Structure formats: C-alpha cells, structure tokens
Amino acid sequence: MFPDVIGEHVLVGYVDDSGGREALALARTIAGLTGARLSVATVHAPGRAASGIEAQATLARAATILGDLPAELLAQESRGASRGLSVLASKTGADLIVIGSPAGGARGRINLGGTADHLLHSSNQAVMLTPAGHVPPELPERISVAYVRRPQCDEAVTAAAAAAARLGVPLRLITLAVDDEDRDVLRDDLALAMRLASDSSGLEADEIEARIGEGDDVAGAVSDVDWDESDLLICASSEDAPVHRVFLGETAYKVVRAVPCPVVVLPRGRT
C-alpha cells in the first residue's frame, strides 16, 4: 500500500462518458492495488426528480463496470460537480479524488475542464487527474516528482519515496530549466532532494534518478524528459496554497497539461 500518496479512501467522480470510465478504471486499479476503500460518486442538479433517477442509473452502470470489486455508490445533489465531489469527500473522509478528462481534448493528455480547475484551486483532498484514453497498468512502473526547492516539494518527495519503496518501483525527481535557469543550482537542489528521498525511505542510490528537462518553455522542457503512460507524476501544491488545500500554480498547471500520464496533486501540508 502507499497511503503517503493515495490514502486509504479513494473517491472517483463518475460520469457516463469516456473520461468517466477512464477515471473509474484508474480508481479501480488503485483500490485493487492498495486495498483502499473505494467510493463512486455521481453529482446531479438539485430540484429535479428526474436528475436523481438519472444519477442512480449512472451509478448502476458504474457498478456493472466494477464487477465484484466492492464500492460505495453515492449520488450527490449540487449545482456544480466540483463542489459536489468536495462535499462528498469531506463527508465520507476520502483522501483522494479521481477525475477523468472531458471530451474534446488531445488523446493521451490531461484535459482540464471546469471541475478539474476548481478542484485544483480549492480541494482539501489530493486530486488525481486521468489522461484522455488512459488504460491503467496493474502497477505504475515509475513514480516521478516535479521538484523545485521548496518545503511543500520536499513533502512530496518524502511521500513519493515512501510509495516507491512500498511498491518496489524506481523514483525519479524532475526539475525544469527554462531559458536562463542556472543548471548548477538546479543540480545541487536535485542532489539534496535525492538524499532526502533516500534518507526518508531507505531507497538505494540506484533506485532514485534525477533529471533536468530543458526547453524554451514549460511544454518543451517537459518533452525533453522521457515519459511513459505507465508513469505516475506527483506534484506539490503552490507555496500560495492554504495549509491542507490544493492550489496549482501556473508552471505546474502547464506541466500537468503536457505529461502523458496520471498526475496526483497533493494538498500543502499533506504529510
């Protein structure tokens, strides 16, 4: 199990489209891998009996997809999906909210709609984003951390290192060099982060990799680093985030849009 990143209770926001099914498949894989409790939620508009009936039908279809995997099925009235998911997550004690990508974006990339945008700027729980068309592997082949030398990124490093050690997969620390960033300073920062990862988790030196992605902009620097859809990327919240809240800064937002793998954004002060 890796509660340091995922927690013990996963809540997936389900809608009956490709993005919802992909998010459900990812959440199901996580729950099966970690033993976490799984809740499946559909948010529907208040004040209409028909919307409640439709929500129950949607949950019934989700149950069919889940098969024999136990899960709590929840319908929540709310004027917005993000608010409804946040209320349910707080009410049920969920640690992680999983959502899919809305239709219309690039396949293999995370498409950020209104629900994701709101959660990435206000959620009390970690948020996992699913790329469009994603098929989850049985086990992540590598855990990566988007790193800059700040306390909240150090928290993400220790959480990701603990997860990598429990799963027996390598850990990779990534920082981006855009334009005139001092590469020597970035290498020094990564060296300190690698030591933190090893000291906090017991990972050996050959189980931790550090990479600097270089480019003229964030997307170019991200593409300078090799990626696989079986990766899992961990991002810390911005230093502007209130404690125990998710808040994704501008650079991290661009990173999320550029990677081809699932991303978990941790609340500030999670660990």
DOLUM-606139 format. One record per residue: residue number from 0; residue in one letter; x, y, z of N, C-alpha, C in turn. Coordinates in steps of 0.02 Angstrom, whole numbers, plus 32768, in hexadecimal, padded with zeros to 4 digits. Atoms other than C-alpha are relative to their C-alpha. Last residue first. Layout:
<rs>
R  NUM  A  X  Y  Z  X  Y  Z  X  Y  Z
...
</rs>
This chain:
<rs>
R  270  T  7FDA  8031  7FD9  807A  82E0  80FE  8013  801A  8044
R  269  R  8021  8042  7FFF  7FEC  8341  80AC  8025  7FD0  802E
R  268  G  8001  8019  7FBC  8031  83ED  80DB  7FE0  7FBC  8007
R  267  R  7FC8  7FE7  7FD8  8000  843A  8035  7FFA  7FE6  8048
R  266  P  800C  7FC2  7FDA  7F82  83CB  7FDE  803F  8016  8025
R  265  L  8009  8007  7FB8  7FCB  834B  7F67  7FEF  8043  801F
R  264  V  7FEC  7FC0  7FE2  7FB1  834D  7EAA  7FF0  7FFC  804B
R  263  V  801E  7FF4  7FBE  7FB0  829E  7E60  801B  8042  801A
R  262  V  7FDF  7FD2  7FD3  7FD1  8290  7DA5  7FD9  8004  8041
R  261  P  8027  7FE5  7FC9  7FA6  8205  7D2C  802B  802C  802E
R  260  C  800E  8031  7FCC  8017  81F5  7C94  7FD4  801E  8036
R  259  P  802E  8032  801A  8032  824C  7BED  7FEA  7FCC  8033
R  258  V  7FE9  8045  7FF4  807F  82ED  7C33  7FCB  7FCE  7FE7
R  257  A  7FCE  8018  8030  8062  8399  7BE5  8012  7FB7  8008
R  256  R  801C  8003  8043  7FC1  83D6  7C37  802F  7FDF  7FCD
R  255  V  8038  8030  8001  8000  83AC  7CE4  7FE4  7FF7  7FBA
R  254  V  7FE3  8044  7FFD  80A3  8407  7CC3  7FC9  7FCC  7FFB
R  253  K  7FE7  800F  8042  8045  84A4  7C8D  8020  7FBB  7FFD
R  252  Y  803B  8008  802A  7FE2  84A4  7D2F  8016  7FEE  7FB9
R  251  A  8018  8044  7FF6  8084  848A  7D8E  7FC3  7FF1  7FD5
R  250  T  7FD1  802E  801F  80C8  8529  7D40  7FEA  7FB8  8007
R  249  E  8002  7FFB  8049  802C  8590  7D67  802F  7FCE  7FDF
R  248  G  7FE6  7FC3  801D  8018  8557  7E1B  8003  7FFC  7FB4
R  247  L  7FCF  800D  8034  7FA7  84CB  7E57  8015  8042  7FE0
R  246  F  7FFF  7FC4  8029  7F4E  84E7  7EFC  8039  7FF8  7FCE
R  245  V  7FDE  8003  8041  7F19  8451  7F60  7FFD  8045  7FE0
R  244  R  8026  7FF2  803D  7EEB  8473  8015  802C  7FF5  7FC3
R  243  H  8031  8036  800C  7F2A  842C  80BA  7FD2  800F  7FC5
R  242  V  7FED  8042  7FE5  7F86  84CF  80E4  7FC5  7FD0  7FF8
R  241  P  800D  8006  7FB8  7F50  855E  8073  8013  7FBA  8017
R  240  A  8039  8027  7FE9  7FA4  8556  7FC9  7FF6  8007  804B
R  239  D  8038  7FD3  7FF2  8019  85E4  7F97  7FC3  7FDB  801A
R  238  E  7FF4  7FE4  7FBE  80AF  8570  7FA6  7FCA  8032  8013
R  237  S  7FDA  7FC2  7FFE  8062  8516  7F13  800C  8016  8047
R  236  S  8025  7FC2  8009  8024  8464  7F26  802F  803C  8004
R  235  A  8012  7FDC  7FC3  809A  83D3  7F11  7FD5  803C  7FEE
R  234  C  7FF4  7FB8  7FFD  8097  8367  7E76  7FED  801B  8044
R  233  I  8018  7FE0  7FC3  80A7  82AA  7E6A  8014  8049  7FFE
R  232  L  7FDF  7FC2  7FED  80B5  8259  7DBF  7FE0  801E  803E
R  231  L  802B  7FDA  7FD5  8088  81A2  7DA2  8027  803E  8016
R  230  D  7FE4  7FD7  7FCA  80D9  814A  7D10  7FC8  801C  802C
R  229  S  8003  8026  7FC2  807F  80C1  7CAD  8023  8024  803A
R  228  E  8043  7FFB  7FE3  805A  813D  7C22  7FF8  7FD8  8040
R  227  D  8027  8039  8014  8115  814B  7C05  7FBC  8006  8021
R  226  W  803D  800F  7FDB  8181  81E5  7C0A  7FE1  7FC0  7FE4
R  225  D  8026  8039  801A  8230  8217  7BD6  7FC6  7FEF  802E
R  224  V  7FFA  8039  7FD2  8264  82C7  7C07  7FD7  7FC6  7FE4
R  223  D  7FB9  8013  8000  8280  834B  7B80  800E  7FC5  802E
R  222  S  7FF6  8030  8036  81C2  834D  7B67  8049  7FEB  7FFA
R  221  V  8020  803F  7FEE  81AF  83A0  7C11  800D  7FCB  7FCC
R  220  A  7FD6  801E  7FCB  822F  8426  7BE5  7FE2  7FBD  8016
R  219  G  7FC2  8019  801F  81D5  844B  7B41  802C  7FDE  8033
R  218  A  8011  803B  8028  812C  8458  7B99  803D  7FE1  7FE0
R  217  V  800E  8039  7FD4  8176  84CC  7C1C  7FF0  7FC1  7FD8
R  216  D  803C  7FF5  7FD7  81C6  8542  7B9F  7FF2  7FC1  8028
R  215  D  800E  7FB8  8005  826A  8556  7B40  7FC1  8013  8028
R  214  G  8028  7FE9  8039  829F  84AA  7B79  7FF5  804B  8002
R  213  E  7FEE  7FBE  801A  8304  8442  7BF2  7FD5  8012  7FC4
R  212  G  801C  7FF7  8042  82C9  83B3  7C5F  800D  8047  7FE8
R  211  I  8010  7FBB  800F  833D  838F  7CF0  7FE6  8003  7FB9
R  210  R  7FFD  7FE7  8045  833A  82DD  7D2C  7FEF  8049  7FFE
R  209  A  800E  7FB9  8004  835E  8285  7DD1  8008  8017  7FB7
R  208  E  7FE4  7FDD  803A  8353  81C9  7DEA  7FEE  804A  8004
R  207  I  8015  7FBB  8005  8339  8166  7E8A  8024  8022  7FC6
R  206  E  8048  8001  8007  8341  80A8  7E95  7FE2  8046  7FF9
R  205  D  8010  8015  8044  83FC  80A3  7E73  7FB5  7FFA  7FF4
R  204  A  7FEF  7FCC  8031  841A  810B  7F0F  7FEC  7FED  7FBA
R  203  E  7FB9  7FFE  8011  83BE  8090  7F7E  800C  8033  7FC9
R  202  L  7FF0  8010  8046  8311  80B6  7FC2  804B  8006  7FF5
R  201  G  7FD4  803A  8005  830B  80B4  8081  800E  7FEB  7FB8
R  200  S  8022  803D  8016  8272  8125  8084  802B  7FC1  8000
R  199  S  8044  8005  7FE5  829C  81C8  80DC  7FDF  7FBC  7FF1
R  198  D  7FFF  8002  7FB7  8359  81C2  80C6  7FBB  7FF3  801D
R  197  S  7FDF  803C  7FE8  834D  8192  800E  7FFC  7FFA  804C
R  196  A  8027  803A  8014  82CD  8215  7FDF  801D  7FC0  801C
R  195  L  803D  8000  7FD8  8325  829D  8042  7FD6  7FC2  7FF0
R  194  R  7FEB  8015  7FBE  83CB  8270  7FEF  7FC3  7FFC  802F
R  193  M  7FF1  8048  8004  8379  827A  7F44  8015  7FE5  8044
R  192  A  8040  8023  8001  832E  8323  7F72  800A  7FB5  7FFC
R  191  L  801C  7FFE  7FBD  83D9  8366  7FA3  7FBE  7FDA  8004
R  190  A  7FD5  802B  7FD7  8422  832C  7EFD  7FE7  7FFE  8048
R  189  L  8014  8046  800B  838F  8378  7EA2  8029  7FD0  802A
R  188  D  8041  800A  7FE1  83B0  8422  7EEF  7FE9  7FB8  7FF9
R  187  D  7FF5  8002  7FB8  8468  8418  7EC1  7FBF  7FF3  8025
R  186  R  7FE1  8040  7FF1  843A  83EB  7E0E  800D  7FF9  804B
R  185  L  8033  8034  8005  83C2  847E  7E06  801C  7FBB  8010
R  184  V  802C  7FFA  7FC5  8447  84F5  7E46  7FCB  7FCA  8000
R  183  D  7FD9  8018  7FC7  84C1  84B6  7DC3  7FD7  8004  8040
R  182  R  8001  8049  7FFD  843E  84C9  7D3A  8026  7FE5  803C
R  181  D  7FBC  8016  7FEF  8422  8582  7D5C  7FFF  7FB4  800A
R  180  E  7FFA  801F  7FBD  837C  85A8  7D04  8048  7FE7  800A
R  179  D  7FBD  7FF5  7FE3  8397  8615  7C69  8006  7FE5  8047
R  178  D  7FD9  7FC3  8010  8308  85D9  7BF9  8042  8000  8027
R  177  V  801C  7FD9  8037  82A4  854E  7C4D  8028  8040  7FF8
R  176  A  7FD4  7FC7  800D  82F8  84CA  7CB8  7FE6  8024  7FC2
R  175  L  8000  7FE3  8043  8279  8450  7CFE  802D  803D  7FFD
R  174  T  8005  7FB8  7FFD  828D  83DE  7D94  8008  801C  7FBA
R  173  I  7FFC  7FD9  803D  826A  8325  7D9D  7FFC  804A  8011
R  172  L  800A  7FBA  7FEE  8287  82A9  7E29  800E  802B  7FC2
R  171  R  7FDE  7FCF  802A  8272  81F3  7DF8  7FED  8047  8016
R  170  L  8017  7FBB  7FF4  8248  8163  7E6C  802A  802F  7FD3
R  169  P  7FCF  7FC9  7FFA  825B  80AD  7E3A  7FDE  8044  800A
R  168  V  7FF5  7FE0  8041  81D7  8029  7E61  8031  8039  8008
R  167  G  7FC6  801D  8021  81CF  7FAE  7EF2  800C  801B  7FBA
R  166  L  8014  8022  803E  811D  7FDD  7F21  803A  7FDE  7FDE
R  165  R  8032  8032  7FF2  8145  8005  7FD7  7FEE  7FD8  7FC2
R  164  A  7FE1  8036  7FD9  81E8  805E  7FAC  7FCD  7FC8  800D
R  163  A  7FD3  8026  802C  8196  80C3  7F21  801F  7FC5  8025
R  162  A  802A  8027  802E  8109  80F9  7F95  802B  7FD4  7FD3
R  161  A  801E  8035  7FD8  8183  812F  801E  7FD5  7FD3  7FD4
R  160  A  7FCB  8030  7FF1  81E8  8190  7F9D  7FE5  7FC5  8029
R  159  A  7FF5  8028  803C  814A  81E4  7F5C  8035  7FCB  800C
R  158  A  803C  8029  800C  8118  8220  800A  800B  7FD1  7FC4
R  157  T  8002  8034  7FCC  81C9  8259  8034  7FC4  7FD3  7FF6
R  156  V  7FC9  802F  800A  81D9  82B5  7F8E  7FFC  7FC8  8033
R  155  A  8013  802C  8037  812D  8306  7F9D  8036  7FCC  7FF4
R  154  E  8035  802C  7FE7  8159  834C  8049  7FEC  7FCE  7FC9
R  153  D  7FDF  8032  7FD6  81FC  838F  8000  7FCD  7FD0  801D
R  152  C  7FE4  8032  802E  8193  83E2  7F79  8028  7FCB  8027
R  151  Q  8036  802B  8015  812C  8439  8001  8016  7FCC  7FCD
R  150  P  8016  8031  7FCD  81CA  8477  8054  7FC9  7FD2  7FE7
R  149  R  802E  7FDF  7FD3  8210  84C7  7FB4  7FE6  7FCC  8031
R  148  R  7FEB  8001  7FBA  82A0  8498  7F44  7FD4  802C  802C
R  147  V  7FDA  7FC2  7FF7  8248  8472  7EA1  800F  8003  804B
R  146  Y  7FDC  7FE5  7FC6  8212  83C3  7E74  801C  8046  7FF4
R  145  A  7FED  7FBF  801B  8190  836F  7E05  801E  8028  803A
R  144  V  8014  7FC6  7FD9  8192  82C0  7E50  8018  803E  7FDB
R  143  S  7FD9  7FC4  800A  8196  821F  7DEC  7FE5  8038  802C
R  142  I  801F  7FC6  7FE1  815B  8172  7E1A  802E  803B  7FF8
R  141  R  7FD1  7FCE  7FE4  818C  80E5  7DA6  7FD6  8038  801E
R  140  E  7FBC  8017  800A  8140  8046  7D5E  8034  8030  801D
R  139  P  7FD6  7FCC  801E  8096  8069  7DA8  8048  7FE7  7FF9
R  138  L  7FD3  7FE0  7FD0  8043  7FC1  7DCC  8025  8038  7FDD
R  137  E  800C  801F  7FBF  7FB5  7F63  7D78  8028  8022  8037
R  136  P  7FDC  803F  7FF7  7FBF  7FDE  7CE8  7FF0  7FE3  8044
R  135  P  7FD1  8006  7FC8  7F35  8060  7CD1  8025  7FBD  8000
R  134  V  800D  8044  7FEA  7EEC  807B  7C23  8031  7FF1  8038
R  133  H  7FD0  8025  7FD5  7EE7  8136  7C01  7FE6  7FBA  8012
R  132  G  7FEC  803F  801F  7E80  8175  7B6D  802D  7FD4  802A
R  131  A  8031  801B  802F  7E7B  8227  7BAE  801A  7FC1  7FDF
R  130  P  7FFB  7FEB  8046  7EF6  823E  7C3C  7FC9  7FE1  7FD5
R  129  T  7FF8  8038  802E  7EB7  8222  7CEE  8006  8019  7FB9
R  128  L  8019  7FEF  8043  7ECE  82A5  7D76  8011  7FC9  7FCF
R  127  M  7FDF  8027  8035  7EE3  8275  7E2E  7FDC  800E  7FBE
R  126  V  8027  8007  803E  7EB7  82F8  7EB1  8029  7FD9  7FCD
R  125  A  7FD6  8008  803B  7EF6  82F4  7F66  7FD2  7FF3  7FC3
R  124  Q  7FE6  8042  800C  7E6E  832C  7FDE  8031  8001  7FC5
R  123  N  7FDD  8014  7FC3  7E46  83D7  8026  8021  7FBC  7FF8
R  122  S  800E  8040  7FDF  7E1C  8412  7F77  8028  7FF7  8040
R  121  S  8026  7FFB  7FC2  7E20  84CC  7F4C  7FF9  7FBF  8027
R  120  H  7FF6  7FC1  7FDE  7E86  84FC  7EB4  7FDB  8004  8042
R  119  L  7FB8  7FF1  7FFD  7EA2  8456  7E5E  800F  8043  8020
R  118  L  7FE0  802B  7FCE  7DEF  8424  7E89  804A  8010  8008
R  117  H  8017  7FED  7FBD  7DA9  84BB  7E2D  8022  7FD6  8035
R  116  D  7FE6  7FBE  7FEF  7E12  84A1  7D91  7FEC  8015  8047
R  115  A  7FB9  8005  7FED  7DEF  83E7  7D8E  801B  8044  8016
R  114  T  7FFC  8027  7FC1  7D33  8402  7D91  8047  7FFB  8018
R  113  G  8013  7FD8  7FC6  7D3B  848E  7D10  8005  7FDB  8042
R  112  G  803F  7FDD  8004  7D9B  8429  7C91  7FF1  8026  803F
R  111  L  8017  7FE1  7FC2  7E52  83FA  7C8D  7FC0  8028  7FF3
R  110  N  8028  7FC7  8016  7E7F  8380  7C04  7FDE  801D  803E
R  109  I  8033  7FED  7FCF  7F0A  830C  7C3A  7FDE  803F  7FE8
R  108  R  7FF0  7FC5  7FD8  7F66  82CA  7BA2  7FC6  800D  8031
R  107  G  7FC0  800A  7FDF  7F6A  8221  7B4B  8016  803C  8029
R  106  R  7FFA  8042  7FE3  7EE0  8253  7AD2  8046  7FF8  801E
R  105  A  7FD1  802D  8021  7ED8  830E  7AB8  8002  7FBD  8024
R  104  G  7FB9  7FF1  7FFA  7E3D  8366  7AF7  802B  7FCC  7FDD
R  103  G  7FED  7FC8  8029  7D87  8361  7AC0  8049  8013  8003
R  102  A  7FF8  800C  8048  7D3C  82F4  7B45  8017  8040  7FDE
R  101  P  803B  7FF6  8029  7D59  8319  7BFD  800F  7FF5  7FB6
R  100  S  7FFA  7FC7  802D  7DEE  82CA  7C55  7FC1  8008  7FD8
R  99  G  7FE9  800C  8044  7DCD  8257  7CE8  8008  8041  7FD9
R  98  I  802D  7FE9  8035  7DC1  8274  7DA2  8020  7FF2  7FBC
R  97  V  7FE9  8012  8043  7E0B  8221  7E3D  7FCC  8019  7FCD
R  96  I  8036  7FFA  8030  7DF3  8270  7EE9  801D  7FF3  7FBB
R  95  L  7FEE  7FF3  8045  7E6B  8234  7F70  7FC1  8003  7FD5
R  94  D  7FBD  7FE2  8003  7E67  822C  802D  8011  8019  7FBA
R  93  A  7FD4  8015  8037  7DAD  820A  8043  8042  8026  8002
R  92  G  7FBC  8008  7FEB  7D61  8229  80EF  802F  7FE7  7FCA
R  91  T  7FEF  8047  7FFB  7CAD  8208  80BB  8048  7FF4  8017
R  90  K  8032  8025  7FDA  7C66  82B6  80DC  8016  7FB8  800C
R  89  S  7FFC  7FEB  7FB9  7D03  8313  80A5  7FD1  7FD6  802B
R  88  A  7FBF  8015  7FE6  7D0E  82B1  8002  8008  8012  8049
R  87  L  8000  8048  7FF3  7C53  82C3  7FE6  8043  7FE9  801D
R  86  V  802D  800D  7FC7  7C58  837F  7FFA  8001  7FB6  8012
R  85  S  7FDE  7FE8  7FC3  7CF0  838D  7F88  7FD6  7FF3  803E
R  84  L  7FCB  802F  7FEF  7C9E  831F  7F04  8025  8015  8040
R  83  G  801E  803E  7FE9  7C00  8389  7F05  8034  7FCC  8015
R  82  R  8019  7FF5  7FBC  7C64  842A  7EFC  7FE1  7FC0  801C
R  81  S  7FC7  7FFA  7FD3  7CC6  83E9  7E67  7FE9  800B  8048
R  80  A  7FE1  8041  7FF3  7C2B  83A9  7E0D  8039  8006  8033
R  79  G  7FC3  8009  8025  7BCB  844D  7E1E  8021  7FBE  8013
R  78  R  8003  7FD7  803D  7B1A  847A  7E52  8040  7FFB  7FD7
R  77  S  7FD6  7FC4  7FFD  7B1B  83E9  7ECB  7FF8  8027  7FC0
R  76  E  801D  7FC4  801E  7AB7  834F  7EF7  802F  803B  8008
R  75  Q  7FFD  7FC2  7FDA  7B24  82B9  7F1D  7FDF  8038  7FD9
R  74  A  801B  7FCB  8029  7B0C  8204  7EE7  7FFD  803F  802B
R  73  L  801B  7FC4  7FE0  7B7E  8185  7F3A  7FE6  8031  7FCB
R  72  L  801B  7FD9  8037  7BAD  80D1  7F12  7FDA  803A  801D
R  71  E  803B  7FDA  7FEA  7C1E  807F  7F94  7FEA  802D  7FC6
R  70  A  7FFC  7FB8  8002  7C94  8002  7F45  7FC0  801E  801A
R  69  P  802E  7FDB  7FD4  7CBB  7F49  7F4F  800B  804B  7FFC
R  68  L  7FD9  7FD6  7FD3  7D14  7F03  7EB6  7FD0  8028  802B
R  67  D  8005  8017  7FBB  7CA5  7E78  7E70  802A  8029  8030
R  66  G  8004  8048  7FF6  7C83  7ECD  7DC9  7FFB  7FEF  804A
R  65  L  7FD6  8015  7FC7  7CBF  7F81  7DC9  7FFE  7FB5  800A
R  64  I  7FB9  7FFC  8014  7C7A  7FA2  7D1A  802C  7FE5  8038
R  63  T  7FF5  8035  8031  7BCC  7F65  7D4D  8049  7FFE  7FEA
R  62  A  7FFB  803F  7FDB  7BD3  7FD2  7DE7  800D  7FC6  7FD2
R  61  A  7FBD  8003  7FE2  7BF8  8069  7D79  8009  7FBF  8026
R  60  R  7FD1  8011  8036  7B5C  8043  7D12  8048  7FFD  801A
R  59  A  800B  8047  8010  7AF5  803E  7DB2  802E  7FE9  7FC8
R  58  L  7FDB  8028  7FCE  7B42  80E3  7DE6  7FF8  7FB6  7FF3
R  57  T  7FB9  7FF8  800E  7B05  8134  7D45  802A  7FD6  8030
R  56  A  7FF3  802A  803B  7A56  80EE  7D60  804A  8003  7FED
R  55  Q  8001  8046  7FEA  7A56  8137  7E10  800D  7FD0  7FC6
R  54  A  7FC3  800D  7FD9  7A8C  81E0  7DCB  8003  7FB7  8017
R  53  E  7FC9  8008  8030  7A03  81DC  7D47  8041  7FF0  8024
R  52  I  800A  8041  8020  7981  81C0  7DCF  8038  7FF1  7FCF
R  51  G  7FEE  8033  7FCF  79C7  8252  7E32  7FF8  7FBA  7FE4
R  50  S  7FB7  8001  7FFC  79C3  82C0  7D97  8018  7FCD  8033
R  49  A  7FE4  8026  8037  790E  8290  7D77  804C  7FFC  8004
R  48  A  8004  8048  7FF0  78D8  82CA  7E23  8021  7FD6  7FCA
R  47  R  8021  8024  8036  7917  8379  7DFD  8000  7FB6  8010
R  46  G  8042  7FE7  800F  7940  83F4  7E87  7FDB  7FDE  7FC8
R  45  P  8035  8005  7FCE  79FA  83DA  7E90  7FBC  8015  7FE3
R  44  A  801F  7FC0  7FF0  7A6E  83B6  7DFD  7FC8  7FF8  8033
R  43  H  8038  7FEC  802B  7ACF  8314  7E01  7FE1  8040  8019
R  42  V  801D  7FC1  7FE9  7B78  82DA  7E40  7FC8  8014  7FD0
R  41  T  801D  7FDB  8038  7BA9  8224  7E28  7FDD  803E  801D
R  40  A  8031  7FCB  7FF6  7C1D  81D5  7EA6  7FE9  801D  7FBD
R  39  V  800E  7FE6  8043  7C7C  8131  7EAE  7FC7  8032  8006
R  38  S  8043  7FE4  8007  7CCA  8106  7F56  7FFA  801C  7FB9
R  37  L  8012  7FDE  803E  7D5E  8091  7F6B  7FB8  8019  8003
R  36  R  8049  7FFE  8008  7DB1  805C  800D  7FF0  802A  7FC2
R  35  A  8025  7FC5  7FE9  7E6C  8046  7FF3  7FB5  7FF5  7FF7
R  34  G  8030  8014  7FCD  7EB5  7F98  7FE1  7FD8  803A  801B
R  33  T  7FF1  7FE7  7FBE  7F4B  7FE4  7F8A  7FD4  7FE3  8037
R  32  L  7FB9  8003  7FF0  7F50  7F8A  7EE3  800E  800F  804A
R  31  G  7FEA  8045  8001  7E98  7F65  7ED1  8048  7FF7  8015
R  30  A  801E  8021  7FC7  7E6A  8014  7F09  8015  7FB7  8003
R  29  I  7FE1  7FE8  7FC3  7EE5  8060  7E8F  7FE5  7FDB  803D
R  28  T  7FBC  801C  7FFD  7EAA  7FF4  7DFF  8023  8014  8040
R  27  R  8007  8048  7FF1  7DF4  8020  7E23  8045  7FE0  8006
R  26  A  8011  8005  7FB9  7E20  80D9  7E2B  7FF9  7FB7  8014
R  25  L  7FC5  7FEF  7FDA  7E76  80CD  7D81  7FF3  7FF9  804B
R  24  A  7FCF  8036  8009  7DE5  806F  7D32  803F  800E  8028
R  23  L  8017  8039  7FD8  7D69  80EC  7D7D  8031  7FC5  7FFA
R  22  A  7FF4  7FF0  7FB9  7DCC  817F  7D38  7FED  7FC5  802C
R  21  E  7FB7  8003  7FF7  7DCE  812D  7C8C  8013  8010  8048
R  20  R  7FED  8047  7FFF  7D12  810C  7C95  804B  7FF8  800B
R  19  G  8018  801E  7FC2  7CF0  81C1  7CC5  8014  7FB7  8006
R  18  G  7FD7  7FE7  7FC9  7D5D  8203  7C39  7FEC  7FE3  8042
R  17  S  7FBE  801F  8002  7D09  8192  7BB9  802D  8017  8039
R  16  D  7FDF  7FF1  8040  7C5A  81C4  7BEC  8046  7FE3  8004
R  15  D  8005  8037  802F  7BDD  8194  7C74  801A  8015  7FBB
R  14  V  8033  7FED  8030  7C18  820A  7CFB  8003  7FCC  7FC9
R  13  Y  8012  8027  803B  7C76  81CF  7D94  7FC9  8022  7FD8
R  12  G  8039  7FDF  801D  7CD6  8233  7E16  7FEE  7FDF  7FBE
R  11  V  7FFC  7FF1  8047  7D47  81B9  7E6E  7FC0  8022  7FE9
R  10  L  8041  7FEB  801A  7D60  81B8  7F2A  8009  8012  7FB7
R  9  V  7FFF  7FE1  8042  7DF5  8157  7F6E  7FB8  800F  7FEA
R  8  H  8044  7FFB  801B  7E04  812F  8028  8002  8029  7FC0
R  7  E  8024  803D  7FF2  7EA4  80F4  807D  7FB9  8000  7FE4
R  6  G  802D  8002  7FC7  7F1E  8176  803F  7FDB  7FBE  8004
R  5  I  8045  800F  8012  7F66  8185  7F90  7FD0  8006  803B
R  4  V  8017  7FDC  803B  800E  81D9  7FA8  7FB5  7FF8  7FF5
R  3  D  7FDD  7FC0  8001  804E  81A9  8055  7FE9  802B  7FC5
R  2  P  802B  7FCC  7FE7  7FC8  8121  8059  8020  8045  8000
R  1  F  7FDA  7FC1  7FFD  8036  80B5  7FEA  7FD2  8039  8016
R  0  M  802A  7FC4  8000  8000  8000  8000  802C  803F  8000
</rs>
